[in-house]
């Protein structure tokens, strides 16, 4: 039973990673075709499944941190991660909420940088 419980996070990360990269990445299509993909995570043909899984894990941890915080209203924040760089998009109610969201994201293990695209007061 414990063994199966340990597999659940790994299976989840693998499923997210596959969904994020899409089938085109593995179908043998050219780099030009892959680069035209609008999903930012699938547009880097040199990015492999290990990096994709790590980024998916970081994204999940940042979303959890934002969702568990009393000040941050995470429902209006979109989190994207590429090679450990987290981008926060959306709107927050105040400058304090914006700064708290950035601080929380920076504290997550594996985050190398945080790009702030949050609008305060909206």
N, C-alpha and C positions, 0 to 999 in steps of 0.2 A: 504494500500500500504506500509506504514512504517513497519507494522507488518511482511509482507512478506520479506522485505528487511533485517530485523533483523534475519530471519530464514536462509538466504542464508549462512552466515559464519558457523552456527551450522551444517547445512546439509553437507557443504563441509568438515568440520572437521570430522564428523561422517563417511562420505564416505571414507576419507583418512584413518581414523583409522581402518575401516573394511577391506579396501584393504591391509593395512600394516600387520594386524594380520592374515589375511587369514581365510578361512573357516575351516581349520583343527583345529584351536584353539577352535572353538565352536562346533566341530562335535563329541566330546566325545572321541577322540583318546587319547591314553596314553601319559603321559608326555615324554616318550622315543621317541615316534613318533614326537611329537611337537619339542623336543629338536634337532632332526635331521634336522629340517627345516633350510635352509641356510640363510634365512632372519633374521638378528640379532634381529629385533623387535619381531619376532614371537617365538624366541627360549627361552624366559623366560615365563614358564607357569604360574607363579605367577603374572605376569603383566596384569592388567585388562584394560578394555576399557577406563576408565577415564584417566589412566596414558598414554595410547597409544594416546588418543586424545590430551592430554597436550603436549606430545612430538611432535606430528604432527604439532601442533600450533607453538611450539618453532622452529621447522625446517623451517616452512614457514616464520616466522619472521626473522630468520637468513638469509635465502635466499634473502628475500626482502631487508634487510639491505646491504647485499653484492652487490646485483644487482643495488641498488641506489647509491652506492659509486663510485666516479669518478676514484679512484686509483685501486680499486679491479676489476679484470676481472672475475666475478662470473661464467662465462660459463665453466671454468676449475676447479671449486670447487664443490665437492660433500659434502652435509651436512647430517649427520645422528645424531639422538638424541635418547638416551636411559636413562630414568629416570632423565632428565634434563641435562645430560652430552652430550655435542655436540662434535662430531668428524668431523674435516675438513680433507678431502682427496682430492688430486689432485695436480695440479701444478700452480704456479704463476710466474710472470715475474721477480720479485725481492724480496729481503729480506724486503724492505719497504712495498711491497704489502702483503707479508705474515704476517707481524706484524699488519698491518691495518686490515686484515681479522680476525685475532685472537681477536683484540681489539673490533671490531664491534660485533663479536659473543658473547663476554663476556658481552657486554652492553645490550643484549636482556633480557627482563624480563623472569624469570623462568630458566635461564641458571645457573647451579650450578658449572660447570667446562667446560673447552674447551680442547680437546685433539687435538694436532697439528700433522697431517700427511701430511702437505703440503711440496712440493718440490719447492724451489726457483730457478729461473734461467732456467726454462724449459718451 
